[in-house]
Structure formats: C-alpha cells, structure tokens
Amino acid sequence: MSRPTLPDESPFDHFLAQLWAGAGGDPVWLAKVQATGDERMPSAFHATDFAAAAIGTAGLALAEWRAARSGASVDTASTVSVD
C-alpha cells in the first residue's frame, strides 16, 4: 500500500518516488528528474502525473544505466526532463 501524498509533494513526485522504489532504484537519483509543462489530460484522476512519472522512471533507469556503463557518478549523470 502506498503512503498518502505529503502536503509539499506533488502527485508527480509521489508517483515517481513510488515507481522508482518499486524498480529498486536508489532514491538519490530522484533529484535528477525535472518535470516541466502544465498541460493536463482530461481525467478525474492524476493521469497526467502518473504517465509523466512512468516516463520519468524509465528515463531515470536509462540515465542510471548510462552512468554505470561510463563510470559517471550520480552528480555528473544526465538529468532527465519530462514535459
């Protein structure tokens, strides 16, 4: 069961953290993801935030993989931008 969204945490950040944890990712990598844009899909649910977080999680996994292959640290790894 997931925890409720904290007052200062956006639904995107909540979904991203949950998806990344489910994938076994190190939480330190979450700082490498930026969400831009403000358009929303018409829905009674946070469908846009969930979809963007899923794409962000996939991008984050690729950034982590690329850093591991090149020997880069989290600090020098690519930033993931989701629009």
Residue pairs with C-beta under 8 A, 6 or more apart in sequence:
2 14
2 18
5 11
5 14
6 14
10 35
10 49
11 46
11 49
11 50
12 35
12 49
12 52
12 53
12 56
13 30
15 46
15 49
15 50
15 53
15 54
16 30
16 33
16 53
16 56
16 57
16 60
17 27
17 30
18 53
19 53
19 54
19 57
20 27
20 29
20 30
20 57
20 60
21 27
23 57
23 61
25 57
25 60
25 61
25 64
26 64
26 74
28 74
29 60
29 63
29 64
29 74
29 77
30 60
32 60
32 63
32 74
32 77
32 78
32 79
32 80
33 56
33 59
33 60
33 79
33 80
33 81
33 82
34 79
34 80
34 81
34 82
35 52
35 56
35 82
35 83
36 81
36 82
36 83
37 83
39 48
40 48
41 47
41 48
41 51
52 82
53 82
55 82
56 80
56 82
59 80
59 82
60 80
62 80
63 77
63 78
63 79
63 80
64 77
66 72
66 77
66 78
67 73
67 74
67 76
67 77
67 78
